[in-house]
Amino acid sequence: MKTIRRALVAVGLAGLVAAVLRARGTGGTPPTAGGWRELSGPELQ
């Protein structure tokens, strides 16, 4: 019984840590301006 309780606590803590990390997030919205453009003429040098 003690082993099952420890396993449930460990799974619960892992879920809590995952939820916190997911809520914080490191992503965001991708940029909507800028990026690559084709160069021509004197811009090539």
Secondary structure, 3 states (H helix, E strand, C coil): CHHHHHHHHHHHHHHHHHHHHHHHCCCCCCCCCCCCCCCCHHHHC
